[in-house]
Amino acid sequence: MTFDLDTLQEAVAGSAAAFRCVTRYQPAGGPGDKVFAPTYDGGKYATEKRIDPETGEVKSCVLLDSVQSQANRMELALLDAHRANKIRLPLIVTTFDQNDLPRPFTVTSLEAPHRVADALFRDSLLSGVKFRRSEKGRILDTADIRNATGLFGLCPTALVFGLWDSTGPRGGLGAKFQRALVSEIVGFDAVPGVKTASRIDPASIEKHAGPVFRSEDGDWTVDPDNAEKENGKPVLYKRRQGKRVPFEPGGEHDVPEQGRPSVINHGNVTPDYDYAKSNNQIRYETRLDERGREVRVRPRILGGFTISRAVQTTVLSLSVLRRLRFPLGATADPGEADLAARTALTALGLAAGTLARVDVDLRSRCQLFPESEPRWEILDRPGKAPEEFVLEPDAALSLLADAVTAARDTGLPWENRIELTPSEDLVELVRRSQELAVEPGAENQ
């Protein structure tokens, strides 16, 4: 079907429930190539059983990209298009470029975890006033589904990807907006692999060439006279600061764990499986063998999966967007403003979902390539096949521009770039954190 602004307005104003795009992928290396899923607390993968929509069978699956991660990728795709001057989006920006910062950087409302409600903006200044106390920032204090006009102009992506103003003055009672756009990528028929490790050191540095010590300037040395001292004894080098281990020649630390050349990344790594560790020591588990006898084994670390296919499912709910109201005053037509705002938000969601499919390179060794051209569907009439359409990236951006123009013509706000300056206390927190991060052996907090 031909899809343009009129078609989009008709779907938003009508009875359609949602737009949907389901895309099948294979690894860029081809079917059967291993892909690496994200790891969660404890180095675990998000595996589960799901019903295969194609066969109806229960399959082993692995999550390749979560709803939260997909939202971030879509926002970054919109930010790239904005920076390339292909679209113009309201953008809140706070810039950390103060002279005493080791590493300057910038954060926008398309990058901040809590979008416009993020603490980085809360603790920044707009024309010398705390952002949340400024005229623009106070929009969040009264925003809700019955009055989303100000938020539409300030940060429309918050109405598409969801928002909870939990860090603001009202705490948990702050503005809350449901996600309208949800997407995830799942691998089907997931068979886990194992992780291996090996390295050949071209300098052939041996373990017994150590020990290495922590030098007085925080670096490393093999000369005990130049090492830090603990009770008069040289301190062994460790990757991270913590308990200081003095070297005792001829004792239990004669070939110490902390002080091997490998802790400064010198030496060979014997080809082997990677095994689960606890406190840098190989962890053993007790299991039953095929005869029911208890045996001690070294559990191997899982390393990636082979899958039959990956499936990305993206749903843009019109039901969620229809709950939003956009009042403009007593003289304005509320129906006209509501339709224009919802249409623009729908176009924004379609553009985000389309742009994020251009390059599906999720992480190291997890690049996916679509089996066919992605197609969007309009879920409208139950029992009937949904209408389909192809939306190219340029067409999606053009559709968004037309929808935004129509919304602004009704009197709806659409801000430009809003520049903030981080408060002195926030800059000091960032400065201290950056300095801690670059200290030799510093542990990430």
C-alpha positions, 0 to 999 in steps of 0.5 A: 500500500502507499503510505503517506501523511494522509494514510497515517492520519487516517490510521491514527484517527480511525480504529487501528490498534497498532503498527507492527514490524517483524523482521527475521535475521541471520548472523552476518557470518551466515546461518549457523555462525555464533552470535554473542548475547548480552550478559547480565549480573553474574555473567549470565545470559537471558535465556528462556522458553518461548512458543515459536510463532512459526511452528507453535513449538516450545523453543529455547531462546536467548534475548539478543537485545532487550526492550530498554536497549532497543529504545536506546538504539532508536533514540541514538538513530534519531540523534544521528539523523538530527545531527545530520540535519535530516530532521529537527527535534527538540533537544535538551543539552548539558555540556561538561566542558569546564577547564578542570575536567579531564574528559569533556563530554555532552549529554542530550535528552536522546542519550540520558537514561531518564530522558528529559527527567534525568538527574543530569538535567535536573542538576543543570542550569538554564540561564542561571536557574536550576532547570527544574525551577525554570519555565521550561523545566516546570513543564514536567511538574504538571505534565500527565496524559490529560495535558501532554502539550508542553512535554510534546514540545519539550521532549516528544520522544518521552511520550513515545519511549516512556517517562517516569519523573521519579527524580523530580520534586514529586518523587515517585508521584512524578509524571509517568507515561507508558511506552508506546514503542516497544521492540526486542530481538530474540534468537530462536533454537538457541544452542549455547557454546563455550568461551575459550582463551589463548594468547601467545606472547611474542616476547615469551615472558614467563611466569617465573620472570616475576614477581612484579611490584607496585612502584612508588608512582603507582606503576609497576617495577621488577626492582624491589628497591623501587617498590612501595613498602609494607612493613619494610617489604615490597608490595606485589602488583595487583590489577586493582587496589585493595589489600596490599600483599607484601612479598616474602621470598621463599615463603608462600608468595614465592610464586605469588598470584598477585605479581605474576607478569600476567597481571600487567598483561605480559606472558602466554595464555595457555589455550583452554576453555574459560572457566568460572572464577570466584575471587580470581580463583577457578571455581569448582562445583560438585555434580553427579556423573552418569552413574550418580557419583559425586564429582568435582568439575570446573564449570565452563563459561558459556560463550555465545549461541548458535540460533536458527534465526533472530527475530526483531518485533517492534510494536507502536501502540496507537492505543497508548497514544490515543490516551494522550491529550494536548490542550491548547486553550479555550479557542483551539479545536481540541480534536484537531490538536490531539490528532496532529500531536498523535500523528506526529508522535506516530511518525516519530515512532515509525522513523525510530523503528525504521532507522534502527533497522538500517545497521543491526550491529548489536555488539562484538560478534553479534551483527545481524542481517535481514532475510528480507526487506522489513515491512510494517503492518497496520493492525486494524480489523480483527480477522483480516490480514493487516495491510503492509507497507515498506518504509524507507529511512528517507521516506520515514524522515520526510513523513516525520517532517510533514507531520511535525509541520502539520502539528506546529500549524495547529499551534502545538509547541516544538522547541529547538535546542535548549542549552544547559550548564551543569551546576558547580557541584555536579561538575565537581562530582564528575571531575572527582569521578573522572580522576578516580577512573584514571588512577592506576589500579582504580576500581570502577565504583 
